[in-house]
Amino acid sequence: MLIEHINRQLREIDAAALRRKRRIGQTPCEPRQQWAGQGLMLTFCSNDYLGLASHPRLALALSDGARRWGAGSGASHLVSGHSQAHADLEARLGHWLAPHVPDAQALLFCSGYMANIALMTTLGDREATLFSDQLNHASLIDGTRLARASVQLFSHGDIAALSHQLAACRTPVKLIVTDAVFSMDGDVADLPSLLALAEEHDAWLVVDDAHGFGVLGERGRGSLEHFGLSSERLIYMGTLGKAAGVSGAFVAAHPTIIQWLVQRARSYIYTTAMPPVLAYTLNEALDLIEGPEGMQRRAHLQTMIGQLREGLRELVAQHDGLRLMNSFTPIQPLILGDNERALAMESALEARGIRVPAIRPPTVPAGTARLRFTLSASHTQVDVDNLLQHMHDIWIKEPA
Ligand SMILES: *Cc1c(COP(=O)(O)O)cnc(C)c1O
């Protein structure tokens, strides 16, 4: 019977201490947030890297946009849900990425998950091979599972291995697929080498920049701007619910690829278009990202990253068995190894009013359980000092 079948599996995840629960936030997304049953917590876990999710200018744009556009889009893009607000945002995003993807056009999606499903299933047809980094995001993995293409995983960042796999591949279409910033480690893919491989082997490079868009690059245009890359072979996916502070995603690519997605991508065609008010609001988010305030927020974020890393480095030097990852992004994992140890640290911090998630297998490889800190431009130096002070105190008083 279904319910008993599910309950059996729920008991299994309980026995492994892997049951996930949702917490209820009672105030907007900010570093200091009120939580049901817990009160005020200082959090280091959102993807709101620039602190735009609760920015008053975006809240104003939302109310202004709602007066112009109402609440919903009413239909899918190909029926009647496509509006001038969507078209304007797509034109601007295409223009933003054009220095990196010549003649780029952009196509909006309701989420990055749906954009990745669209890319993998539409481009990954029977003629194609998808070469996917083994640490890629779940949405890319699900996309490769749905695709009719052959799929080859390559070990994380292993350019030499990938080169051999590409050389041996006989399908007419080859696509290399990678996260730009890996969400559990915070490291950045070697996009220049991956692009060189793509050019050498007549392949294409799909870049998922969920954690880079808005954050990397002088003007926040993401990982391609960071590396100064430009090629027609780049297929770019950026999300709009993380640093951009709203919701949604887009693909920027060669116009023919965009046209093919419009014709064939089921996660584009068979779903209601994003409300036009969100497209309207995202235009304001792009103003913030590329303007002086965005510059200043990215600079402050870098200062916070430096401060956190320096403090964690001291902790690692003083206590055994800790490891800091090689990351210059707002994603900063501290590897503790043991699952129980990571959970104990998470609870000890939580008892002190600080929320940092413990990430355990199977999300990360066995033996690499970790605390994953994510920073936002809304954090202050005092917030990071507080966090570090509590970590030092916990390690001295309750050595795990
Ligand atoms: C968050 C994320 C996505 C999914 O984006 P959503 O807009 O949240 O659906 C895709 N890829 C990566 C690497 C992500 O971190």
The ligand as an SDF file (V2000), in Angstrom:
LIG
                    3D

 15 15  0  0  0  0  0  0  0  0999 V2000
   20.0530   27.1920   -8.0240 C   0  0  0  0  0  0  0  0  0  0  0  0
   20.6930   26.5330   -9.1740 C   0  0  0  0  0  0  0  0  0  0  0  0
   19.9750   26.1980  -10.3270 C   0  0  0  0  0  0  0  0  0  0  0  0
   18.4780   26.3100  -10.3820 C   0  0  0  0  0  0  0  0  0  0  0  0
   18.0710   27.6250  -10.4770 O   0  0  0  0  0  0  0  0  0  0  0  0
   16.6110   28.0120   -9.9520 P   0  0  0  0  0  0  0  0  0  0  0  0
   16.3150   29.2940  -10.6390 O   0  0  0  0  0  0  0  0  0  0  0  0
   16.7270   28.1390   -8.4740 O   0  0  0  0  0  0  0  0  0  0  0  0
   15.6850   26.9130  -10.3620 O   0  0  0  0  0  0  0  0  0  0  0  0
   20.6550   25.6870  -11.4040 C   0  0  0  0  0  0  0  0  0  0  0  0
   21.9900   25.4820  -11.3570 N   0  0  0  0  0  0  0  0  0  0  0  0
   22.7130   25.7700  -10.2580 C   0  0  0  0  0  0  0  0  0  0  0  0
   24.1880   25.5370  -10.2720 C   0  0  0  0  0  0  0  0  0  0  0  0
   22.0890   26.2950   -9.1260 C   0  0  0  0  0  0  0  0  0  0  0  0
   22.8030   26.5550   -8.0360 O   0  0  0  0  0  0  0  0  0  0  0  0
  1  2  1  0
  2  3  1  0
  2 14  2  0
  3  4  1  0
  3 10  2  0
  4  5  1  0
  5  6  1  0
  6  7  2  0
  6  8  1  0
  6  9  1  0
 10 11  1  0
 11 12  2  0
 12 13  1  0
 12 14  1  0
 14 15  1  0
M  END
$$$$
